[in-house]
């Protein structure tokens, strides 16, 4: 799946509509195989992004979190550390 799509559930503060739209856009790009659709497909592409973002927003509102909310800065630091280990020159 797209590496650009990040977990949006159980963060404080909650995911913004911009983050949800960005995830929906990345999903539609991956599924369609196109980063920029043709004029003939633009409307279908935009509709799909809108609908997926809308459903995602409902999903995030309805999910129940068991653990405490995650901190975005802490999670970003963890990801940066994983990346540094993964791409470290031996």
Beta strands, then each sheet from edge to edge (+ up, - down):
strand 1: 11-12
strand 2: 70-71
sheet 1: 1+ 2+
end
